[in-house]
């Protein structure tokens, strides 16, 4: 049984990490969030210590380490712009870091974390759950078996968000990385994992609530569209009362991957605990890509 700490316990994604820690037979010893609406912890680890101030959390984790009960992993579910700092904290406490997407906001942050990994001997892992989705694994195998063929691909992802989004950290590009980073980075990771490295890109539209563009990858030409505006949902999705729409097509054929998301965090943890997690270099291509998208839209 490994000891875990979790930063960002009140966040949207935290319950998936809590479940993954529980389902893999490990223990959460401490959690931290400046917001105290964290009753979800009771469903998993009611005995975990909880802190609303990072300084006290830091002191507690350090005390556990000095008493011989150190934390083995720190799970990071905090806002995107804090990931880099919280990963550094984990490594300094001689713990491995498991960080939500996006791992960091800028490519040079990856370089710096790589140096700290070497200094501390600890590892940084990230959640790239689509790489573990059976449909995406099959797609990658199909693309590999097709040789040097260039595929025509279309990606659409729409996930409706209310007015609150623009008033939260997610609506501030400096904190979230903007729309393409915040809701798209794991899709861009999936595309480059399946179809190879980016050879060219063009940003068509980039607004606070949606973005679109074209990617040239080694083995695919990709048109992509991302949105948090419910007006962009297809009519059939609206008719069914759905607020999210995912679509990935190759040569006009739909690749179904809407189901199977619920257990992917647990699968990710199992891989990490077995020493097979996705690390800094796995995350680098998608971090570089979303950074390029931000820079191109500025021009």
GINOR-V895044 format. One record per residue. N is the residue number from 1. RES is the residue in one letter. PSI is psi in whole degrees, 0 to 359 (999 if undefined). NEAR is the number of other ideal C-beta (glycine too) atoms within 12 Angstrom. D_CENTER is the distance of its C-alpha to the mean C-alpha in Angstrom with 1 decimal. Layout:
n = [N & N]
res = [RES & RES]
psi = [PSI & PSI]
near = [NEAR & NEAR]
d_center = [D_CENTER & D_CENTER]
//
This chain:
n = [1 & 2 & 3 & 4 & 5 & 6 & 7 & 8 & 9 & 10 & 11 & 12 & 13 & 14 & 15 & 16 & 17 & 18 & 19 & 20 & 21 & 22 & 23 & 24 & 25 & 26 & 27 & 28 & 29 & 30 & 31 & 32 & 33 & 34 & 35 & 36 & 37 & 38 & 39 & 40 & 41 & 42 & 43 & 44 & 45 & 46 & 47 & 48 & 49 & 50 & 51 & 52 & 53 & 54 & 55 & 56 & 57 & 58 & 59 & 60 & 61 & 62 & 63 & 64 & 65 & 66 & 67 & 68 & 69 & 70 & 71 & 72 & 73 & 74 & 75 & 76 & 77 & 78 & 79 & 80 & 81 & 82 & 83 & 84 & 85 & 86 & 87 & 88 & 89 & 90 & 91 & 92 & 93 & 94 & 95 & 96 & 97 & 98 & 99 & 100 & 101 & 102 & 103 & 104 & 105 & 106 & 107 & 108 & 109 & 110 & 111 & 112 & 113 & 114 & 115 & 116 & 117 & 118 & 119 & 120 & 121 & 122 & 123 & 124 & 125 & 126 & 127 & 128 & 129 & 130 & 131 & 132 & 133 & 134 & 135 & 136 & 137 & 138 & 139 & 140 & 141 & 142 & 143 & 144 & 145 & 146 & 147 & 148 & 149 & 150 & 151 & 152 & 153 & 154 & 155 & 156 & 157 & 158 & 159 & 160 & 161 & 162 & 163 & 164 & 165 & 166 & 167 & 168 & 169 & 170 & 171 & 172 & 173 & 174 & 175 & 176 & 177 & 178 & 179 & 180 & 181 & 182 & 183 & 184 & 185 & 186 & 187 & 188 & 189 & 190 & 191 & 192 & 193 & 194 & 195 & 196 & 197 & 198 & 199 & 200 & 201 & 202 & 203 & 204 & 205 & 206 & 207 & 208 & 209 & 210 & 211 & 212 & 213 & 214 & 215 & 216 & 217 & 218 & 219 & 220 & 221 & 222 & 223 & 224 & 225 & 226 & 227 & 228 & 229 & 230 & 231 & 232 & 233 & 234 & 235 & 236 & 237 & 238 & 239 & 240 & 241 & 242 & 243 & 244 & 245 & 246 & 247 & 248 & 249 & 250 & 251 & 252 & 253 & 254 & 255 & 256 & 257 & 258 & 259 & 260 & 261 & 262 & 263 & 264 & 265 & 266 & 267 & 268 & 269 & 270 & 271 & 272 & 273 & 274 & 275 & 276 & 277 & 278 & 279 & 280 & 281 & 282 & 283 & 284 & 285 & 286 & 287 & 288 & 289 & 290 & 291 & 292 & 293 & 294 & 295 & 296 & 297 & 298 & 299]
res = [X & X & X & X & X & X & X & X & X & X & X & X & X & X & X & X & X & X & X & X & X & X & X & X & X & X & X & X & X & X & X & X & X & X & X & X & X & X & X & X & X & X & X & X & X & X & X & X & X & X & X & X & X & X & X & X & X & X & X & X & X & X & X & X & X & X & X & X & X & X & X & X & X & X & X & X & X & X & X & X & X & X & X & X & X & X & X & X & X & X & X & X & X & X & X & X & X & X & X & X & X & X & X & X & X & X & X & X & X & X & X & X & X & X & X & X & X & X & X & X & X & X & X & X & X & X & X & X & X & X & X & X & X & X & X & X & X & X & X & X & X & X & X & X & X & X & X & X & X & X & X & X & X & X & X & X & X & X & X & X & X & X & X & X & X & X & X & X & X & X & X & X & X & X & X & X & X & X & X & X & X & X & X & X & X & X & X & X & X & X & X & X & X & X & X & X & X & X & X & X & X & X & X & X & X & X & X & X & X & X & X & X & X & X & X & X & X & X & X & X & X & X & X & X & X & X & X & X & X & X & X & X & X & X & X & X & X & X & X & X & X & X & X & X & X & X & X & X & X & X & X & X & X & X & X & X & X & X & X & X & X & X & X & X & X & X & X & X & X & X & X & X & X & X & X & X & X & X & X & X & X & X & X & X & X & X & X & X & X & X & X & X & X & X & X & X & X & X & X]
psi = [127 & 150 & 131 & 150 & 155 & 131 & 126 & 41 & 340 & 359 & 165 & 321 & 349 & 318 & 328 & 326 & 320 & 316 & 319 & 319 & 316 & 313 & 338 & 8 & 29 & 180 & 134 & 118 & 336 & 148 & 155 & 139 & 141 & 342 & 141 & 17 & 73 & 33 & 341 & 335 & 327 & 333 & 348 & 305 & 73 & 341 & 358 & 139 & 146 & 140 & 143 & 355 & 126 & 324 & 318 & 324 & 313 & 312 & 321 & 315 & 320 & 320 & 317 & 318 & 316 & 337 & 2 & 15 & 46 & 156 & 135 & 325 & 142 & 119 & 131 & 113 & 23 & 171 & 149 & 316 & 348 & 352 & 313 & 312 & 318 & 328 & 316 & 320 & 313 & 313 & 321 & 332 & 14 & 37 & 151 & 149 & 137 & 108 & 138 & 164 & 152 & 143 & 309 & 176 & 337 & 147 & 324 & 339 & 326 & 317 & 315 & 318 & 327 & 321 & 320 & 326 & 314 & 321 & 322 & 341 & 10 & 168 & 149 & 124 & 151 & 163 & 105 & 68 & 334 & 337 & 345 & 0 & 127 & 320 & 323 & 322 & 317 & 319 & 315 & 318 & 320 & 318 & 318 & 319 & 345 & 1 & 226 & 12 & 141 & 124 & 147 & 118 & 144 & 128 & 128 & 132 & 118 & 124 & 107 & 135 & 146 & 187 & 333 & 327 & 315 & 346 & 357 & 178 & 335 & 334 & 356 & 115 & 323 & 336 & 325 & 337 & 357 & 175 & 316 & 326 & 312 & 316 & 354 & 348 & 322 & 335 & 320 & 323 & 314 & 317 & 315 & 329 & 321 & 315 & 0 & 180 & 158 & 130 & 338 & 156 & 153 & 124 & 121 & 308 & 147 & 101 & 176 & 335 & 356 & 160 & 153 & 161 & 188 & 137 & 138 & 118 & 170 & 320 & 22 & 149 & 122 & 126 & 130 & 150 & 128 & 140 & 149 & 8 & 117 & 340 & 340 & 352 & 143 & 152 & 321 & 327 & 317 & 318 & 330 & 3 & 18 & 148 & 3 & 141 & 123 & 132 & 128 & 117 & 145 & 121 & 37 & 356 & 130 & 132 & 109 & 116 & 24 & 328 & 168 & 13 & 335 & 329 & 7 & 332 & 319 & 318 & 320 & 316 & 320 & 319 & 317 & 313 & 335 & 1 & 16 & 21 & 166 & 128 & 200 & 313 & 332 & 322 & 337 & 311 & 317 & 326 & 317 & 320 & 311 & 330 & 318 & 322 & 315 & 316 & 322 & 323 & 336 & 328 & 999]
near = [15 & 25 & 30 & 41 & 48 & 51 & 46 & 36 & 40 & 27 & 32 & 25 & 33 & 34 & 30 & 32 & 44 & 37 & 28 & 39 & 42 & 27 & 22 & 30 & 15 & 31 & 27 & 40 & 35 & 40 & 46 & 42 & 33 & 24 & 22 & 16 & 15 & 32 & 18 & 31 & 31 & 16 & 15 & 29 & 30 & 17 & 13 & 32 & 28 & 31 & 28 & 19 & 15 & 23 & 14 & 17 & 34 & 26 & 19 & 27 & 37 & 22 & 19 & 26 & 24 & 14 & 13 & 10 & 20 & 27 & 44 & 31 & 41 & 48 & 53 & 44 & 38 & 38 & 33 & 40 & 24 & 30 & 42 & 33 & 27 & 38 & 43 & 29 & 34 & 41 & 34 & 25 & 33 & 26 & 38 & 34 & 46 & 49 & 49 & 39 & 41 & 45 & 43 & 39 & 34 & 27 & 27 & 16 & 31 & 32 & 19 & 21 & 39 & 25 & 16 & 27 & 25 & 15 & 14 & 22 & 13 & 30 & 33 & 43 & 41 & 39 & 40 & 41 & 38 & 39 & 33 & 31 & 33 & 21 & 26 & 34 & 23 & 18 & 34 & 29 & 14 & 22 & 30 & 19 & 12 & 19 & 11 & 13 & 19 & 20 & 32 & 22 & 35 & 28 & 43 & 31 & 36 & 33 & 29 & 25 & 30 & 16 & 15 & 13 & 24 & 20 & 12 & 20 & 23 & 30 & 25 & 21 & 28 & 18 & 20 & 33 & 38 & 37 & 40 & 46 & 41 & 43 & 37 & 42 & 42 & 43 & 42 & 43 & 35 & 42 & 46 & 39 & 36 & 38 & 36 & 26 & 22 & 33 & 20 & 18 & 33 & 23 & 31 & 20 & 24 & 30 & 22 & 25 & 30 & 31 & 40 & 30 & 34 & 27 & 43 & 26 & 31 & 25 & 31 & 39 & 28 & 38 & 27 & 42 & 37 & 40 & 36 & 36 & 26 & 23 & 16 & 28 & 28 & 20 & 11 & 11 & 24 & 17 & 10 & 12 & 11 & 18 & 21 & 24 & 28 & 36 & 28 & 35 & 23 & 33 & 19 & 12 & 15 & 18 & 32 & 18 & 31 & 21 & 12 & 21 & 24 & 16 & 20 & 33 & 37 & 28 & 31 & 39 & 35 & 24 & 26 & 37 & 26 & 12 & 12 & 17 & 32 & 34 & 28 & 34 & 23 & 29 & 41 & 34 & 33 & 41 & 40 & 31 & 40 & 48 & 31 & 28 & 37 & 32 & 21 & 24 & 25 & 12 & 10]
d_center = [25.0 & 22.5 & 22.1 & 18.8 & 18.1 & 15.4 & 14.6 & 13.8 & 15.6 & 16.5 & 13.1 & 12.2 & 9.5 & 11.9 & 14.2 & 12.0 & 11.8 & 15.5 & 16.4 & 14.9 & 16.8 & 19.8 & 19.8 & 19.7 & 22.7 & 21.6 & 22.4 & 20.7 & 23.3 & 21.9 & 19.4 & 19.2 & 18.6 & 21.0 & 21.2 & 23.2 & 22.3 & 20.9 & 23.4 & 20.7 & 21.1 & 24.6 & 23.4 & 21.9 & 23.3 & 26.1 & 27.5 & 24.5 & 25.5 & 23.8 & 23.9 & 23.4 & 24.3 & 22.2 & 25.5 & 26.8 & 23.6 & 23.9 & 27.5 & 27.0 & 24.5 & 27.0 & 29.9 & 28.4 & 28.0 & 31.6 & 32.9 & 31.6 & 28.9 & 25.9 & 22.3 & 20.8 & 17.0 & 15.2 & 12.1 & 10.3 & 9.2 & 11.1 & 11.0 & 9.2 & 12.7 & 13.4 & 10.7 & 13.2 & 16.1 & 14.7 & 13.8 & 17.4 & 18.8 & 17.6 & 19.1 & 22.2 & 22.7 & 22.7 & 19.6 & 16.7 & 13.3 & 10.3 & 7.4 & 4.2 & 1.9 & 4.6 & 6.6 & 9.6 & 11.3 & 14.1 & 15.3 & 17.9 & 15.6 & 14.6 & 18.4 & 19.2 & 16.8 & 18.4 & 21.7 & 20.9 & 19.8 & 23.2 & 25.0 & 23.7 & 23.4 & 20.1 & 16.7 & 13.2 & 10.7 & 6.9 & 5.3 & 6.1 & 7.9 & 9.8 & 11.6 & 13.1 & 14.3 & 18.1 & 18.7 & 16.3 & 17.9 & 21.3 & 20.6 & 19.8 & 23.0 & 24.9 & 24.0 & 25.0 & 28.3 & 29.1 & 29.8 & 29.6 & 29.5 & 27.6 & 25.8 & 25.6 & 22.2 & 21.1 & 17.7 & 17.7 & 15.1 & 16.6 & 15.4 & 18.2 & 17.9 & 21.0 & 22.7 & 20.9 & 17.7 & 19.7 & 21.2 & 18.1 & 16.0 & 13.7 & 17.0 & 17.6 & 16.3 & 17.0 & 14.7 & 11.8 & 12.4 & 13.9 & 13.4 & 12.3 & 9.5 & 8.5 & 8.8 & 9.2 & 7.1 & 6.0 & 9.6 & 11.0 & 9.7 & 11.4 & 14.4 & 15.0 & 14.7 & 17.2 & 19.4 & 19.5 & 19.2 & 19.6 & 23.3 & 23.5 & 21.7 & 23.2 & 21.8 & 24.0 & 23.0 & 20.7 & 21.2 & 19.6 & 18.9 & 18.6 & 18.4 & 19.7 & 20.7 & 21.8 & 20.5 & 22.8 & 21.3 & 23.6 & 24.1 & 23.1 & 23.8 & 21.0 & 21.5 & 18.4 & 18.3 & 15.7 & 17.0 & 16.9 & 20.7 & 22.3 & 25.2 & 23.4 & 23.0 & 25.4 & 28.7 & 28.3 & 25.0 & 26.8 & 29.8 & 27.9 & 26.4 & 22.8 & 20.4 & 17.6 & 18.4 & 16.6 & 18.8 & 18.7 & 22.3 & 23.9 & 27.6 & 27.7 & 26.6 & 23.8 & 21.1 & 20.5 & 17.0 & 16.9 & 17.7 & 16.4 & 13.0 & 14.3 & 14.6 & 11.7 & 10.3 & 13.9 & 14.2 & 11.4 & 13.3 & 16.5 & 15.7 & 14.7 & 18.0 & 19.9 & 18.9 & 17.0 & 13.4 & 11.3 & 12.2 & 12.6 & 14.5 & 12.2 & 9.5 & 12.5 & 13.4 & 10.5 & 10.7 & 14.4 & 14.4 & 12.8 & 15.1 & 17.9 & 17.3 & 17.6 & 20.7 & 22.3 & 22.2 & 24.0 & 26.8]
//
